Amino acid sequence: MAEPQPPSETGRIEAFSDGVIAIVITIMVLELRPPVSSSLGSLLRLWPVLLAYGLSFLQVGVYWVNHHRLFDRATLATNGLRWSNILWLFAISLIPFGTAWWGMHPGDPIPTATYMATLLLPALVYPWLAAEVLCNATAEDSNVQHRIQRRKLYVSVLLYAGGMALAFVESALSIACTFIVSLLWVLPGGRIDRWFGDRG
């Protein structure tokens, strides 16, 4: 009878990341406080906090799904992979702070820009993480699909950065950028991915 194999080093990194992301989501949901009174109006007044939570949950979900897709290709746990992943997790861990502040002040520019910055930071670190994973991947693993994901990531970075600037113009326009990023990653691949594929 074959002995069970110990978890791989890349598997341990992925499992640790899952744990951190679960804690991030838990922190966000703990920021949801029920209304003091029992009226429907008091519940409706919490819409900014509920919107902030829902939007951030979606963003963290997008990051989690793509982190798993990336680690499906990981074959070697290098020191660079460990540190890039730690930095990415640090960036992810800031999202609850931005979520809570924007949820309390949805129309104010500084909290809105800060919220957009906490969504932007993991996207800025992600290319380093992807490079560390793919430097040891097989050629077919790092070709077409990776190019599509990379282009979508660059567009997402531009949208997040644009959202930071728009926070000082109109908060709703800033948050609209986050919705667009979500659509890029959540909608079924097909047509969306073809926009970012090679034109032949």
C-alpha positions in Angstrom: 0.0 0.0 0.0 1.5 3.3 -1.1 2.2 5.8 1.7 0.4 9.2 1.5 2.5 11.9 -0.1 3.4 15.0 1.9 1.9 18.2 0.6 4.0 20.0 -2.0 5.7 23.2 -1.2 3.5 25.1 -3.7 0.5 23.4 -2.2 1.5 24.7 1.2 1.8 28.2 -0.1 -1.6 27.9 -1.8 -3.2 26.5 1.4 -1.7 29.3 3.5 -3.0 31.9 1.0 -6.5 30.4 1.3 -6.4 30.7 5.0 -5.4 34.4 4.8 -8.1 35.2 2.3 -10.7 33.4 4.5 -9.6 35.7 7.4 -9.8 38.8 5.2 -13.4 37.9 4.2 -14.2 37.2 7.9 -12.9 40.6 8.9 -15.0 42.2 6.3 -18.2 40.5 7.4 -17.5 41.3 11.0 -17.7 45.0 10.0 -21.4 44.5 9.2 -23.3 45.8 12.2 -27.0 45.3 12.5 -29.2 48.4 12.8 -29.9 49.7 16.3 -33.7 49.9 15.6 -36.0 47.3 14.1 -37.3 49.5 11.3 -36.9 48.9 7.6 -35.6 52.5 7.2 -32.7 51.9 9.6 -31.7 48.8 7.5 -31.9 50.8 4.3 -29.7 53.4 5.7 -26.9 50.8 5.9 -26.9 50.4 2.1 -23.3 51.9 1.7 -21.9 49.4 4.2 -23.7 46.5 2.5 -22.6 47.7 -1.0 -19.0 48.0 0.2 -19.1 44.5 1.6 -20.7 43.0 -1.4 -18.3 44.7 -3.9 -15.2 43.9 -1.8 -16.3 40.2 -1.4 -16.6 40.0 -5.2 -13.2 41.6 -5.7 -11.6 39.3 -3.2 -13.3 36.4 -4.9 -11.9 37.4 -8.3 -8.4 37.6 -6.8 -8.9 34.2 -5.1 -10.1 32.4 -8.3 -7.2 33.8 -10.3 -4.7 33.0 -7.6 -5.9 29.3 -7.8 -5.7 29.3 -11.6 -2.2 30.7 -11.4 -1.0 28.1 -8.8 -2.4 25.3 -10.9 0.7 26.0 -13.0 3.2 26.3 -10.1 5.8 23.6 -10.2 8.5 24.9 -7.9 8.4 26.9 -4.7 11.2 29.4 -5.1 12.1 32.0 -2.5 10.9 34.6 -5.0 7.5 32.8 -5.2 7.2 32.8 -1.4 8.0 36.5 -1.0 5.9 37.7 -3.9 3.0 35.7 -2.5 3.5 37.2 1.0 3.5 40.7 -0.5 0.4 39.9 -2.4 -1.3 38.7 0.7 -0.3 41.8 2.6 -1.9 43.9 -0.2 -5.1 41.7 0.0 -5.2 42.1 3.8 -5.6 45.9 3.4 -8.9 45.6 1.5 -11.1 45.3 4.7 -9.7 48.7 5.9 -10.6 50.4 2.7 -13.9 48.7 2.6 -14.9 49.8 6.1 -13.8 53.4 5.6 -15.5 53.8 2.3 -18.7 52.1 3.6 -18.8 54.8 6.4 -18.2 57.7 4.0 -19.3 56.6 0.5 -19.5 60.1 -1.0 -16.2 61.5 0.3 -13.2 61.5 -2.0 -10.4 60.5 0.4 -12.1 57.3 1.7 -13.2 56.4 -1.9 -9.7 56.9 -3.3 -8.3 54.9 -0.4 -10.7 52.1 -1.1 -9.7 52.1 -4.8 -6.0 52.0 -3.7 -6.6 48.9 -1.6 -8.1 47.2 -4.6 -5.3 48.4 -6.8 -2.4 47.2 -4.7 -2.9 43.4 -5.1 -3.2 44.0 -8.9 0.2 45.8 -8.9 1.9 42.9 -7.0 0.2 40.2 -9.0 2.5 40.4 -12.1 5.6 39.7 -9.9 3.7 36.7 -8.4 2.7 35.4 -11.8 6.3 35.8 -13.1 7.6 33.7 -10.2 5.1 31.0 -10.9 5.5 30.9 -14.7 9.3 31.0 -14.8 9.2 27.3 -14.0 6.0 26.4 -15.9 6.0 24.6 -19.2 5.9 26.6 -22.4 2.3 25.7 -23.2 1.2 26.8 -19.7 2.6 30.3 -20.1 1.4 31.1 -23.6 -2.0 32.3 -24.9 -4.1 32.1 -21.8 -1.4 33.9 -19.7 -1.2 36.7 -22.3 -4.9 37.2 -22.1 -4.9 37.2 -18.3 -2.0 39.7 -18.3 -3.8 42.1 -20.6 -6.9 41.9 -18.5 -4.8 42.7 -15.5 -3.3 45.7 -17.1 -6.7 47.0 -18.0 -7.8 46.4 -14.4 -4.9 48.4 -13.1 -5.8 51.3 -15.3 -9.4 51.1 -14.2 -8.5 51.0 -10.5 -6.0 53.9 -11.0 -8.7 55.9 -13.0 -11.1 55.2 -10.2 -8.7 56.7 -7.7 -8.6 59.9 -9.7 -12.4 59.9 -10.3 -12.9 59.7 -6.5 -12.1 63.4 -6.4 -14.7 64.1 -9.2 -17.6 61.8 -8.4 -17.6 58.8 -6.0 -20.1 56.9 -8.1 -17.9 57.1 -11.2 -15.0 55.8 -9.1 -17.0 52.8 -7.9 -18.3 52.2 -11.4 -14.7 51.4 -12.4 -14.7 48.6 -9.8 -17.9 47.2 -11.3 -16.3 47.2 -14.7 -13.2 45.3 -13.4 -15.6 42.7 -11.8 -17.4 42.2 -15.1 -14.1 41.6 -16.9 -13.2 38.8 -14.6 -16.6 37.3 -13.6 -18.4 37.1 -16.9 -17.9 33.8 -18.8 -14.5 33.8 -20.6 -15.5 33.4 -24.3 -16.2 36.8 -25.7 -14.5 38.8 -23.0 -11.2 36.8 -23.4 -11.4 37.2 -27.2 -11.2 41.0 -26.7 -7.8 40.5 -25.0 -6.6 37.7 -27.3 -4.3 38.0 -30.3 -5.8 39.5 -33.4 -5.1 37.4 -36.3 
